[in-house]
Amino acid sequence: MQQGWPQPGPITAWRTLELNASKPPFAGYWGFIPLVVRIDGFEHRPTWGPSQFTVPADRPVQVSCSMAWLWEFGRADYLLQPGEAPTLDYIAPAQQWVSGSLAPRGQAVIKGRGAQIAVYAVLALVFVAMFGVLALSLAMS
């Protein structure tokens, strides 16, 4: 497990980072996959939804979010600057082979939506084709 990399020098001020982690619609299967949050390299395992972390206010803070199942995926990184509002949104990707989105409140977007729609469309076509073949075979017999 990787340890953190805090910047040298004493921390003179603290602030509360508010992180809201969510899943895209129609990707409900992400609910059982744990969220991984790394703040300056230190790993946390919060639940989905809002979480709060105490972070330094006087220097940049590296925030990283991902999901860990058989492998780590959906990773997104953000460098929170001093003086910047400490409110971030993480949105998990719609598909596991694209990155997630970590941005200031209201600016995160769902990634992988096009691939998700394409997969559902192909599955629907296969389903319709199977029933078409079944109907034709029943009509011929």
N, C-alpha and C positions, 0 to 999 in steps of 0.2 A: 504494500500500500504506500502510495506516495505521500510524503509529509509536506507540510506547508512551506511557503517561502515568504514569510513576513519581511517587510522592508526594515533595514536597520534603524536604530534610534528609538527613543521613547515615544510612546503614543501620548499626545497631549489632550486629545478630545475624542469622544465616542459619539456615534449616532446609531439609530436603529434602521436597518435595511428591511423594507417590507417587500416580500417576494410573493407574487401570486402565480402559482403553477396550475395550468389547466390543460385539458385534452381537447382536441378538435371534435366536432360533432361526428357521429357515426364511427368513431374509433374507441368505443367503450371498452374494448379489450385491453386498452392501456391501463385500466384501473387497477389491475393486479400486478402491474410491473412497477417496481419501486422507483421513486424519483431520487436522483443523486445530485446534491448541490455541493460545489466546492467553492469555498471562500478563501482566497489567498492560498489555495492548495489544500486546505483542511476540509475533509469530507464530512458532510451531514446527510442524513436520510429523513427529511421531513415528509409529511403526508401531502397529498395533492391538495390544492387550495392555498389559502393565505398562510404565510409563515413569517416570523420575524427573527432577525439576527443582529447582534451587536457588532458593529464594524468600526474601524478607525475613521474619524472625520477629517483628519489633517493630512491624508495622503491617499493616492489611488488604491482602489480595492478591486482585485480580479475576481469576478463572479462567473462560475461555469455551472450549467445545468445539463443533465442528460438522464437517460434511463438505463438501467442495468437489468438484463434478463440473462440470456446465454452469453451475450456480449454487450458492450456499452454502445448505445446509439442515440440519435437525436440530440447530439451535443450542440450547445450554443454558448458563446462566451461574451462577456461584456466587461469593460473596464470602467468602473464607477469612479468618477473624478471627485475631488474635494469640492464642496459647494454645490454639487449636482444633487437634485432631489433623489433621496434614497428609496425610490419606489420602482420596482421592476416587474415585468410580466414575462413569464416563460410559457410558451405554447408548444406542446409536444408536436412532432410532425405527424401528418396524416399517414405516412408510410415510413417504415423503419430504415429505409436506405437514404433518407434525406436528413438534413440537420433540423434541429428545432429552431425556435426564434426566442431570443432573450433581448428585451429592449425596455426603455422607459415606459411607464404606464400608458396604455392606449396605443403604443406604436408597434407591438409585436404582431406578426402575421402568421397565418397557417401555411406551412410549407408542405408540398407533396399532395395538394388537393387534386391536381390534374391527374396524377398517377393513380390516386384512389378512385376517381371517377372512371378512369380507363379500366382498372381491374374489375370494378363492379359491372361495367358495360360488357366486358368480355364474358364474365360469368353469366350475365343475363342472356347473351347470345348463345352460349353453350347450352343453357337450360332450355331456351326456346327451340334450338336445333334438336335436342334430345327428344322433346315432346313431339316435334314435327316428324321425326323418324319413327317414333313409336306410333303416332297416329297413322302414318302411311303404311306401316307394316300391319297394323290392325285392319285397315281398310282393304288391303290386298288379300287378306286371308279369309 
